[in-house]
Amino acid sequence: MAIHTQSVWTSPAEPEDLQPFRLRGGTRGCLLIHGFAGTPPEMRGLGQFLAANGYAVMGPLLAGHGLTPEAMAATRWPDWVRSAEAALTLLRRDCQEVFIGGQSLGGTLALHLAAKHPDVRGVITMAAMGSRAYFRDWRIRAIRGLKYVVRWHVPGGDSDLGDPDAVRQLHSYARRPTVCIESLMQLLGVLERELPQVTAPALIMHGRRDRTVDVRNAAFILEGLGSRDKQLVWFERSGHAITVDLEHDALQATVLDWLNAH
């Protein structure tokens, strides 16, 4: 059961706001995966745009997300992967060609799925994490022991969004389980080894003003991929949540052009 208070969500949310979505726009499919502690609405605008331009789109809700921080605390990265893979299986029933994309953790999961399923048509990352090396906070490096002392992480500081009103489209947990942060680090360790196995065409996108995921992740992913066809696009005025920030229209056009070209 969802609890709808500001102590749970970074912006007010109702149950209908947080649901997964399925948009039928064509016979080519695109899976869009939301970020860590986030929800499908952060991908909905891009999904609606792609559906209006001929793509079938699915935006799943990852295990433990869209409910309460306590529900997320009972999950680990293999659970998040299973959620994304279940959606991929459903999308493939209707679409012979499927692309996988994601924001932040969703982009990390997209790369992981592309390594496991080399027949996917392409992979798209938006502000994705690719390596454990770019977390500057000492608490992340000490997370294995710290999680027993500090149960929750509460993000602080001002938003890095160029468009402050865009935060209304982001419904994420206001506190995040430290056990899940540790699990995220484990997933990144797996991905660091997997990147050379990703051979599908790849579009990597990142906001220059991102203060949540170090921008160095973008180059790390680009260089580590086994893909011959790979491209990095920067959004100069955008922060972390590039799917909803100032340049979301340009991002949507970039993604559509890339998809059509592949």
Buried (B, 14 or more C-beta within 10 A) or exposed (E): EBEEEEEBBBBEBEEEBBBBBBBEBBEBBBBBBBBBBBBBBBBBBBBBBBBBBEBBBBBBBBBBBBBBBBBBBEBBBEBBBEBBBEBBEBBBEBBEBBBBBBBBBBBBBBBBBBBBBEEBBBBBBBBBBBBBEBBEEEEBEEBEEBBEEEBBBEEEEEBBBBBEEBBEBBBBBBBBBBBBBBBBBBBBEBBBEBBEBBBBBBBBBBBBBBEBBBBEBBEBBBEBBBBEEBEBBBBEBBBBBBBBBBBBEBBBEBBBEBBEEB
